[in-house]
Amino acid sequence: MEPPVVEKLLTLLSEKESEQGRVARMLHDDAGQVLSAIGLHLEVLRSALTAEQSEQIVEIQQLLETVIARIRAVSRSLHVNLVERAGLGFALEQLACQARERGSGMMIQLHIAPGERWPNEPAHTAYRVVGELLDNAMRHSMAQRIEIRLQGTTLEVRDDGRGFDVDKKTAGLGLLLCRHLARRSHLGFVIQTKIGQGTIIRLTLHGA
């Protein structure tokens, strides 16, 4: 049985993902489709307008296309099935892009071996864990660089932050949550860190 605080965190995480899925569907199915329909109506309208008016319509259509593209990008980043639909590697790339867009100034590098594909459940867990690790690193580690490496059955998240003493430090809630998520999906979870020498978190598929 999980500790109560971990159970609460897992419940909150599940609720957050459900809400993200709802918003993603709303953006894609409602807003995106309405804007696409507007674009089609504008195309029909162009045929009855003067050349100058037609040019203005084209400018509006271009703006609509930009907005639609952004909505689709946000929808993909929010959708809980991103890992299942596009694979763990692509999902990790999206996480890195989102982290960079927050303007933390931290360099995030990815090394994804071509064709890597984990089973859905552990892949989804790995995606959630990496998201939590990125948040932790940006908030607490004072790191300048993070590396995410996915090859074979191993996924590593490395940072060059201040590190900590594993033997003395009580794990924060973020790391505690990551450890329990990994255990639930039968993933190996190892922390390597020393004060002043950064941190390596290693996930292994099926504990390999």
C-alpha positions as CSV (number, residue, x, y, z in Angstrom):
1,M,0.0,0.0,0.0
2,E,1.3,3.5,-1.0
3,P,1.9,6.1,1.8
4,P,-1.1,8.5,2.0
5,V,0.8,11.5,0.6
6,V,1.8,9.4,-2.4
7,E,-1.7,8.2,-2.9
8,K,-2.9,11.8,-2.9
9,L,-0.3,12.9,-5.4
10,L,-1.2,10.0,-7.7
11,T,-4.9,10.9,-7.5
12,L,-4.1,14.5,-8.3
13,L,-1.9,13.5,-11.2
14,S,-4.7,11.3,-12.6
15,E,-7.2,14.1,-12.3
16,K,-4.8,16.5,-14.0
17,E,-4.4,14.1,-16.9
18,S,-8.1,13.7,-17.3
19,E,-8.6,17.4,-17.4
20,Q,-5.8,17.8,-19.9
21,G,-7.5,15.2,-22.1
22,R,-10.8,17.0,-21.9
23,V,-9.2,20.4,-22.9
24,A,-7.3,18.7,-25.7
25,R,-10.4,17.2,-27.2
26,M,-12.3,20.6,-26.8
27,L,-9.5,22.4,-28.6
28,H,-9.2,19.8,-31.4
29,D,-12.8,18.9,-31.9
30,D,-14.5,22.2,-31.2
31,A,-12.2,25.2,-31.7
32,G,-10.1,23.7,-34.4
33,Q,-13.0,22.5,-36.5
34,V,-14.9,25.8,-36.1
35,L,-11.9,27.7,-37.3
36,S,-11.4,25.3,-40.2
37,A,-15.0,25.8,-41.2
38,I,-14.5,29.6,-41.1
39,G,-11.5,29.2,-43.5
40,L,-13.7,27.3,-45.9
41,H,-16.4,29.9,-45.9
42,L,-13.9,32.6,-46.5
43,E,-12.6,30.7,-49.5
44,V,-16.1,30.6,-51.0
45,L,-16.5,34.3,-50.2
46,R,-13.3,35.3,-52.1
47,S,-14.8,34.4,-55.5
48,A,-17.4,37.2,-55.1
49,L,-15.0,40.0,-54.0
50,T,-12.8,42.5,-55.7
51,A,-9.0,41.8,-56.1
52,E,-8.2,44.1,-53.1
53,Q,-10.9,42.5,-50.9
54,S,-9.7,39.1,-52.0
55,E,-6.1,39.9,-50.8
56,Q,-7.5,40.9,-47.4
57,I,-9.3,37.6,-47.2
58,V,-6.1,35.7,-48.0
59,E,-4.4,37.5,-45.1
60,I,-7.2,36.5,-42.7
61,Q,-6.9,32.9,-44.0
62,Q,-3.2,32.9,-43.3
63,L,-3.8,34.1,-39.7
64,L,-6.5,31.4,-39.3
65,E,-4.0,28.7,-40.4
66,T,-1.5,29.9,-37.9
67,V,-4.0,29.8,-35.1
68,I,-5.2,26.3,-36.1
69,A,-1.6,25.1,-36.2
70,R,-1.0,26.4,-32.7
71,I,-4.2,24.9,-31.4
72,R,-3.3,21.5,-32.8
73,A,0.2,21.8,-31.2
74,V,-1.3,22.6,-27.8
75,S,-3.8,19.8,-28.2
76,R,-1.1,17.3,-28.9
77,S,1.0,18.4,-26.0
78,L,-2.0,18.1,-23.6
79,H,-3.4,14.8,-24.8
80,V,-2.8,11.9,-22.4
81,N,-2.6,9.5,-25.3
82,L,0.4,11.3,-26.9
83,V,2.8,8.5,-25.9
84,E,0.5,5.8,-27.3
85,R,-0.1,7.6,-30.5
86,A,3.4,8.9,-31.3
87,G,5.8,7.0,-29.1
88,L,7.9,7.8,-26.1
89,G,10.7,9.5,-28.1
90,F,8.4,12.0,-29.7
91,A,6.6,12.6,-26.4
92,L,9.9,13.3,-24.7
93,E,10.7,15.8,-27.4
94,Q,7.4,17.6,-26.7
95,L,8.2,17.7,-23.0
96,A,11.6,19.3,-23.7
97,C,10.0,21.9,-26.1
98,Q,7.5,22.8,-23.4
99,A,10.3,23.2,-20.8
100,R,12.4,25.4,-23.1
101,E,9.3,27.6,-23.8
102,R,9.0,28.3,-20.1
103,G,12.1,30.5,-20.4
104,S,14.2,28.9,-17.6
105,G,17.4,29.5,-19.6
106,M,18.4,25.8,-19.0
107,M,19.8,23.9,-21.9
108,I,17.9,20.7,-22.5
109,Q,19.4,18.1,-24.9
110,L,17.8,14.9,-26.1
111,H,19.6,11.7,-27.3
112,I,16.9,9.4,-28.6
113,A,17.9,6.2,-30.4
114,P,16.0,5.8,-33.7
115,G,13.0,3.4,-33.6
116,E,12.8,3.1,-29.8
117,R,9.4,1.9,-28.8
118,W,8.4,0.9,-25.2
119,P,5.2,-0.8,-24.3
120,N,2.4,1.6,-23.6
121,E,2.1,1.4,-19.8
122,P,5.8,1.7,-18.9
123,A,6.3,4.3,-21.7
124,H,3.4,6.4,-20.3
125,T,4.9,6.1,-16.8
126,A,8.4,7.1,-18.0
127,Y,6.9,10.1,-19.7
128,R,5.2,11.2,-16.5
129,V,8.4,10.6,-14.5
130,V,10.5,12.6,-16.9
131,G,8.0,15.5,-16.7
132,E,8.3,15.5,-13.0
133,L,12.1,15.3,-13.1
134,L,12.3,18.3,-15.5
135,D,10.1,20.3,-13.1
136,N,12.2,19.3,-10.1
137,A,15.5,20.1,-11.9
138,M,14.3,23.6,-13.0
139,R,13.0,24.5,-9.6
140,H,15.6,23.0,-7.2
141,S,18.8,21.8,-8.9
142,M,20.3,25.1,-10.1
143,A,21.4,23.1,-13.2
144,Q,22.5,24.7,-16.4
145,R,22.0,21.6,-18.6
146,I,19.8,18.6,-18.7
147,E,20.3,15.6,-20.9
148,I,17.6,13.0,-21.7
149,R,18.9,9.8,-23.1
150,L,16.7,6.9,-24.4
151,Q,18.4,3.8,-25.7
152,G,17.1,0.3,-25.6
153,T,15.6,-0.5,-22.2
154,T,17.3,2.5,-20.5
155,L,16.1,6.0,-20.0
156,E,18.3,8.5,-18.2
157,V,17.8,12.1,-17.1
158,R,21.1,13.8,-16.2
159,D,21.6,17.3,-14.9
160,D,24.7,19.3,-13.9
161,G,23.1,20.8,-10.8
162,R,24.2,20.9,-7.2
163,G,23.2,17.3,-6.5
164,F,22.7,16.0,-3.0
165,D,23.8,13.4,-0.5
166,V,21.7,10.3,-1.2
167,D,22.5,8.8,2.2
168,K,21.4,11.9,4.2
169,K,18.8,13.7,2.2
170,T,15.2,12.8,2.6
171,A,13.6,12.5,-0.8
172,G,11.3,15.3,-1.8
173,L,7.8,14.7,-2.8
174,G,8.7,14.9,-6.5
175,L,11.3,12.1,-6.3
176,L,9.1,10.1,-4.0
177,L,6.3,10.2,-6.5
178,C,8.6,9.2,-9.4
179,R,9.9,6.2,-7.4
180,H,6.4,5.0,-6.7
181,L,5.2,5.5,-10.3
182,A,8.2,3.5,-11.5
183,R,7.5,0.7,-9.0
184,R,3.9,0.5,-10.1
185,S,5.0,-0.1,-13.7
186,H,7.8,-2.5,-12.7
187,L,10.5,-0.1,-13.9
188,G,13.9,0.0,-12.4
189,F,14.6,3.4,-10.7
190,V,18.1,4.4,-9.7
191,I,19.4,7.7,-8.4
192,Q,23.1,8.6,-8.8
193,T,24.2,11.9,-7.3
194,K,26.8,13.6,-5.1
195,I,26.9,17.1,-3.7
196,G,28.3,19.4,-6.4
197,Q,28.4,16.7,-9.1
198,G,24.9,16.7,-10.6
199,T,22.3,14.0,-10.7
200,I,21.5,11.0,-12.9
201,I,18.1,9.3,-12.7
202,R,17.9,6.0,-14.5
203,L,14.8,4.1,-15.5
204,T,15.1,0.6,-16.9
205,L,12.3,-1.3,-18.7
206,H,11.2,-4.3,-16.7
207,G,13.9,-3.6,-14.2
208,A,16.6,-4.7,-16.8
